[in-house]
Amino acid sequence: MKILIVDDEEKDLKMLEAMLLPEGYGVVKAKSGEEALRILKSENVLVVLLDILMPGLSGYDVLKTIREDKNLDTMPVIILTALTSKEERIKGLELGADDFISKPLAMEELRAKIYTQVKLKYLRRQLTERAKLLKVINKIGEGVIVSDKKFAPVNINIKAGELLGIKAAPVNIMNYLKDNYNEDIQVSEGRKNYILKQKLNLGDAIFLSLTIDPIKDVSGAIDSYIFIFKKIE
């Protein structure tokens, strides 16, 4: 996870680098707005820490360019500034700044604001991907259920409903499977595979294969699960 620091003052670059490296972040440094924009096109950057007062392209110019670029427009940008006027902050917000940190910097504030922007970035990406996912999973021939980390279904495709014989998503998918199928289903840090047989079936026994994949967030913690069902014929 790389943080891009943009500041024309070498001492400020070194100070921020010294503050961020122990937090586990990778650091990329730029001494001008022009260099920062070049880096953003070639590096996978998590958050930008952007100084305002720089020769050449100012921080405001860089911010405006970022927000006008469709490949960068959602990039979290935290303004670093010694400017304290309300007008300057309003200008930054109007151009699309996500937050401000006043100089001199406090480690606690820096840590908290970066953490907030990282989580918001992940949430935006997650919501966008889930909207795309819903369109995709209904075209898949296998049953798919996406749940949160507590097993509450978030998305369920038509095929999953058909295979499980349900018209609405259960409150808790794990409890539903344990109540209705002869298998001790567990989850782990990695993929799990099961063969399911219905406990009660008046006709021919129905067997389903089940794959459970955990989905992890940027910190490596499990955020949700994907359950994939297939009828065994």
Helices and strands as residue ranges (DSSP letters): E 2-6, H 10-20, G 21-23, E 26-30, H 33-42, E 45-51, H 59-68, E 77-81, H 86-95, E 99-102, H 107-137, E 143-148, E 153-156, H 158-164, H 173-180, E 192-197, E 207-216, E 222-232
